[in-house]
Amino acid sequence: MRVADSWKDYRVIATGDGQKLESWAGVKLLRPDPQVIWHTKKDLKEGVDAFYERKEGGGFWNYNKKIPEQWTISWQGLKFVVKPMGFKHTGIFPEQAVNWQMMSKLIKDSGREIKVLNLFAYTGGASVACAKAGAKVTHVDASKGMVERAKENAKLNDLSSIRFIVDDCEKFIQREIRRENFYDAIIMDPPSYGRGPSGEMWKLEDNLADFVELCKKVLSDKPLFVLINSYTTGLQPTVIANILKSVFGNSNVEADEIGLPTDEGLILPCGASGVKLWKN
C-alpha cells in the first residue's frame, strides 16, 4: 500500500463504526466512510465542528459551530480550496497526494514539456500538481460546478495555463482522435457510475477497459505515463494492472492500494491506483 503521509495541514484523527474524524487545517469534520467497518470506543462526534449525516435519498451537514463556507489547505507548496459539499465531499481527496508526488517527479525528471490529459478530473488536484511541475494540462470533467472549483484551485496557485473543458470524457476523446491531438500523459479517476452533460451513461465495470483502449489513440509517440485511480469498492489493484497491461503491454506497470495514516496507528484504505510507465 502507498500511504499519503506527507501532509501537514490534514490528518485523520480517529476512525470507527462507519465514520472518520479529520482535521482540515484545524477544522474538525466527521464524515461517513463505508470502508470503516471496525469499531471504536471513542465518541467521534465530541468536539467536531461539523458532521455529515446520511438520510434516505441523500444527506446533509450539521454544524456545531460557525466555520468558513470555504477555506484553504496546503500540501508541499500547493494550495487547495476546502468546502463541505453535498454527499459528504470536501472537494479534495488527500490520499491522492501519493499520485501528485509521483506524477510531479516524472514530469520534472522528463526534461521536456509534457502534455497531460486529466479525465474525470473533479476539482483538479492532479491538474494543479502537474501544471505546477511544468506540464501543459487539459482538464476534463462533465460537471460544470466541479470545473469551476478546479479553476479556483488553479487561480489559488497562480496557474493560468490549464485548459478547462466541460464535457463527457468519452466524447471528448473521440473528438481529440479526429483532431489528431496527442498527449504524453493521461490521468483518469472514473466514477463507479456517472452521467454526462447530455445524459451519457457510464458504469465502471462495463466501460473502463474499452475507455482505456480508446484513450490509447490519443497517446503521443513519446508517452510518459498513464494513471488510473479508482475508489470503487471491489476494484482491486490487480484488475487495474491487468487493464493497463492488456492495453499497453506488461512492462513497467505498477498498481497498489492507496491510503491515509491515522492518529490511532491504523491505515485508512482509500481505493487503488495503477500506472503504466515509459522509459524515454
Buried (B, 14 or more C-beta within 10 A) or exposed (E): EBBBEEBEBBBBBBBBEBBBBBBBEEBBBBBBBEBBEEEBEBEBEEEBBBBBEEEEEEBEBEEBEEBEEBBBBBBEEBBBBBBBBEEBBBBBBBBBBBBBBBBBEBBEEBEEEBBBBBBBBBBBBBBBBBBBBBBBBBBBBBBEEBBEBBBBBBEBBEBEEBEBBBBBBBBBBBEBBEEEBBBBBBBBBBBBEBEBEEEBEBEBEEBBBEBBEBBEEBBEEEBBBBBBBBBBEEBEBEBBBBBBBEBBEEEBBBBBBBBBBBEBEBBBBBBBBBBBBBEE
